Amino acid sequence: MRYWLISDSAEALTGMRLAGVKGELVSDPAAAEAAVNRVCGDESVAVLLLTAAVGEWIPSVVEKHKLSGRRPLLAVIPGPDGAGLGPDYITGMIRQAIGVKI
């Protein structure tokens, strides 16, 4: 089982590599979509991580893969600046997961 990161940020990629997560740097939506399609075809990748900016570049690809229910699990994570997820992101995730308003 492997993790893979597709990022628009060299800092995020370096940080994740220090944690043992391999990945690649993309600079535009076309490259991001090609990378996602290639990684989704690799059976050894169990979790595909995208930085928030990459997820915003290709929202239809992200949504289509999430709804397909196929491997790898696709998750959008914040970039090094923390942007892209909004101020109530964690509260929203808890509400969605357990259905309780906190």
N, C-alpha and C positions, 0 to 999 in steps of 0.2 A: 504494500500500500504506500503510495507516494502522494505528497502534496506538490502542487505546482502553482506558481504565481505569475500572472500576467499583469505588468505594471507600466505606468507611464512615468514613473519616478525611479531614478537610479538609487536614491536613498532608501526607498522602500524595498527595492530588490536586494540591495546590500544588507539591510537589516534582516530580511527574511533568510538570506543565505547564511548569515551568522547563526540563525536558528535551525539550519539544516534543510530549509525549503529551497528547492531549485526553482528557476523561473526564467523569464525573458522580459526584455524591455521593448515596448512598442511606442510608436510616435504618432500614429494616426488611426482613425477608425477602420480602414481597410486592413491594416496590419493586425489590429486587435481581433477583428472577425476571423481572419485567416488563422491566427494563433489559437483562438478558442476552438475552431473547427478541427484543427490538427490535434490539439491536446485531448479533445473529447473522443477522438478516435484511438487514443492510446489506452489500452486496457490496464496498464500498470498504474495509471493515475487514478487515485480514489477521490481526491479533493482538489478542485480547481478554485483558486482564489483570484479575484480581480480587484484592483484598487477602484475606488469610487469613480474616479475620472474615466477609467476604461469602461466601467459599467454604464456610465452616462453616454459614452460614445456609441454603444451598441445595445440599447435597451431591448430591442425586439429579439436579438439573438439570445440575450440573457433570459428573458421571459420564456421564450420558446423552449430553451433547454431545461429551465426549472420545471415547466409544466410537463415535460416529456417523462420525467421520473427515471431517467436513465443515468448511469454513472458517467462521469464523475459528479459528485455533489458540487454544485457551484455556489460560491459565497462571495458577496461583495463586501470588501473591508475598507475602512478609511485609509487614505494616504497618510504620509508623514505629517501633513499639516492638519489632519483631522477633519478636513472639509468633506462635504458631500453627504453626510448622514443626518444632519439636522440636530436641533437641541434636545428633542425628546425621543431620540432613536432607541435607547435602551428601554425606556418606559414602554414604548410602543411594542417592542419585541416581547417584553414580559406579558403585556396585555394580549398580544396575539397568541402567545404560546399557552397561557393558562386561562385566559378569559376573565381575568380579574383586574379591575381598575385600581391602581395604586396611587 
